[in-house]
Amino acid sequence: MGRAALLVLADGRFPAGGHAHSGGAEEAVKAGRITGAADLEAFCRGRLHTTGLVAAALAAAAAAGADPVALDAAADARTPSPALRLAARRLGRQLMRAARATWPGPELDTLAAEFPKGAHQPVVLGLTARAAGLGPEDAAYCAAYESVSGPATAVVRLLGLDPFEATAVLARLAPELDRVVDRATAAGAAATTAGPDILPAASAPLLEIGAQAHAAWPVRLFAS
């Protein structure tokens, strides 16, 4: 199908449910850790090299043909926060619905039957890329970019940040995103033979703690 499918999958208007999630930015704004563009850039950089790397590697591995059930267990092991595990599975379920309608295929059907309440989103993303005729690197790019674009978009809404500033943050992070994708793609390829234990397990404890606090808020703008 070519790279046109990548544009469809990476488009923020693709109905995968990501617009309802801030990637931890809402809690960080309330805690005073994000107050402007400089803080947003630091937050996104940290997220890219931790949860972004992990998600990109899982997506790349799934797109490369690694066992998605084993990858889902690996995703669970790399997500200590129950709130983040729940969010990842909800996002996976929503992405699965969109993917099966857009690029129907037996691998997606099998994973949907295995996880009726949703598999982890990066695993679904990798299989979706595979169904769309895309490769592991494409899947990794989608996952890595989503890890920073989601918080950037959310902070525009949360703080009234100038969207030009938020976009500039993403542009400045582009070289680092390339490096993360290279690392994730290599790890994903290795996981097809060595198993998912070889995948990165970078941690972001403050995101995990913040997610648990955020989940307990009675009123919030974003689901996570």
C-alpha positions in Angstrom: 0.0 0.0 0.0 3.0 2.3 0.4 3.5 5.3 2.6 0.1 6.8 2.0 -1.2 4.3 4.6 1.3 5.7 7.1 -0.3 9.1 6.7 -3.7 7.7 7.4 -2.5 5.8 10.5 -0.5 8.7 11.9 -3.2 11.3 11.2 -4.5 12.8 14.4 -8.0 12.5 13.0 -7.8 8.7 12.7 -10.5 7.5 15.1 -8.2 5.7 17.6 -9.2 7.6 20.7 -5.9 9.3 21.4 -7.5 12.8 21.6 -9.1 11.8 24.9 -5.7 11.2 26.6 -3.0 13.6 27.6 -0.1 11.2 28.1 0.3 12.4 31.7 0.4 16.1 30.8 -2.8 17.0 32.6 -1.4 15.8 36.0 2.0 17.4 35.2 0.3 20.8 34.5 -1.7 20.6 37.8 1.4 19.7 39.7 3.2 22.7 38.2 5.8 20.7 36.3 4.6 22.1 33.0 4.0 25.8 32.8 5.1 26.7 29.3 6.9 25.6 26.2 10.3 24.9 27.9 8.7 22.6 30.5 6.6 20.9 27.8 9.8 20.2 25.8 11.5 18.7 28.8 8.4 16.6 29.6 8.1 15.3 26.0 11.8 14.5 25.8 11.6 12.4 29.0 8.5 10.7 27.7 10.1 10.0 24.3 13.1 8.3 25.8 11.2 6.1 28.3 7.6 5.2 27.5 7.9 6.3 23.9 10.9 4.0 23.3 9.1 1.1 24.9 5.9 1.7 22.9 7.9 2.1 19.7 9.8 -1.1 20.3 6.6 -3.1 21.0 5.0 -1.7 17.9 8.0 -2.5 15.8 8.2 -6.0 17.1 4.5 -6.6 16.4 4.9 -5.3 12.9 7.9 -7.5 12.3 5.9 -10.6 13.2 6.7 -11.3 16.8 4.0 -13.1 18.9 1.4 -10.4 19.8 0.2 -12.4 22.9 3.8 -12.5 24.3 4.2 -8.8 23.4 1.1 -7.9 25.3 2.5 -9.7 28.4 5.7 -7.8 27.9 3.8 -4.5 27.7 2.0 -5.4 31.0 5.4 -6.1 32.7 6.7 -2.7 31.5 3.6 -0.8 32.8 3.6 -0.9 36.6 0.7 1.5 37.0 -2.8 -0.1 36.9 -4.2 3.2 35.6 -1.8 3.2 32.7 -2.4 -0.5 31.9 -6.1 0.2 31.8 -5.6 3.3 29.6 -3.4 1.3 27.2 -6.0 -1.4 26.8 -8.8 1.0 26.3 -6.7 2.8 23.6 -5.9 -0.6 22.1 -9.6 -1.6 21.9 -10.5 1.7 20.2 -7.6 1.4 17.8 -8.6 -2.2 17.0 -12.1 -1.1 16.1 -10.7 1.5 13.7 -8.1 -0.8 12.3 -10.5 -3.7 11.5 -12.8 -1.3 9.7 -10.0 0.3 7.7 -7.6 -2.7 7.1 -9.5 -5.9 7.9 -7.4 -9.0 8.3 -7.1 -12.3 10.1 -4.2 -11.2 12.5 -6.3 -8.3 13.8 -9.3 -10.6 14.2 -7.3 -13.2 16.1 -5.9 -10.5 18.5 -9.3 -9.0 19.0 -10.7 -12.4 20.0 -7.8 -13.1 22.3 -8.2 -9.7 24.1 -11.9 -8.7 23.9 -11.3 -5.9 26.4 -8.4 -4.7 24.5 -4.7 -5.5 24.0 -2.0 -2.9 24.8 -2.2 -0.1 22.3 1.4 -0.4 20.9 0.9 -4.1 20.1 -2.4 -3.3 18.3 -0.6 -0.4 16.5 2.1 -2.8 15.2 -0.4 -5.3 13.9 -2.4 -2.4 12.4 0.7 -1.2 10.6 1.4 -4.8 9.3 -2.2 -5.0 8.1 -1.8 -1.7 6.3 1.3 -3.0 4.4 3.7 -0.9 6.5 6.9 -2.0 8.1 8.3 -2.1 11.6 10.0 1.3 11.2 6.7 2.9 10.2 5.0 1.4 13.3 7.8 2.7 15.5 7.5 6.2 14.1 3.8 6.2 14.8 4.3 5.1 18.4 7.2 7.4 19.1 5.5 10.5 17.6 2.3 9.8 19.4 4.2 9.7 22.7 5.1 13.4 22.3 2.4 14.8 20.1 -0.4 13.7 22.5 1.0 15.7 25.4 1.9 18.7 23.2 -1.7 18.9 21.9 -3.1 18.4 25.4 -1.0 21.3 26.8 -2.3 23.6 24.2 -5.8 22.9 25.6 -4.8 22.8 29.3 -2.6 26.0 29.4 -3.8 27.8 26.3 -0.3 27.5 25.0 0.3 29.0 21.6 0.0 26.0 19.1 2.9 27.4 17.1 5.1 26.9 20.2 3.8 23.4 20.8 4.6 22.5 17.2 8.1 24.0 17.5 8.7 21.8 20.5 7.9 18.7 18.3 10.1 20.0 15.5 13.1 20.4 17.9 12.6 16.8 19.2 12.6 15.4 15.7 16.3 14.3 15.6 15.9 12.6 18.9 12.7 10.9 17.7 14.7 9.5 14.7 17.3 8.0 17.1 14.6 6.5 19.3 12.9 4.9 16.3 16.2 3.4 15.1 16.8 1.8 18.5 13.2 0.6 18.7 13.2 -0.9 15.2 16.4 -2.8 15.9 15.1 -4.1 19.2 11.8 -5.1 17.5 13.7 -7.1 14.8 15.7 -8.9 17.5 12.6 -9.7 19.5 11.2 -11.8 16.6 13.9 -14.4 17.3 15.1 -13.7 20.8 11.7 -13.1 22.4 10.2 -9.9 24.0 12.5 -9.9 27.0 15.1 -8.3 24.8 12.9 -5.2 24.2 13.7 -1.9 26.1 12.2 -1.6 29.5 12.9 2.1 30.2 10.9 3.4 33.2 9.3 6.7 34.0 8.3 6.4 37.7 6.9 10.0 37.9 4.5 9.3 35.0 3.4 6.1 36.7 2.8 7.8 40.1 1.1 10.8 38.4 -1.2 8.4 36.4 -2.4 6.8 39.7 -3.1 10.3 41.2 -4.9 11.5 38.0 -7.1 8.4 37.9 -8.5 9.3 41.3 -9.5 12.9 40.4 -13.3 13.3 40.5 -13.1 15.9 37.6 -10.6 15.9 34.8 -10.4 17.0 31.2 -8.6 13.9 29.9 -9.0 10.2 30.5 -5.3 9.8 31.4 
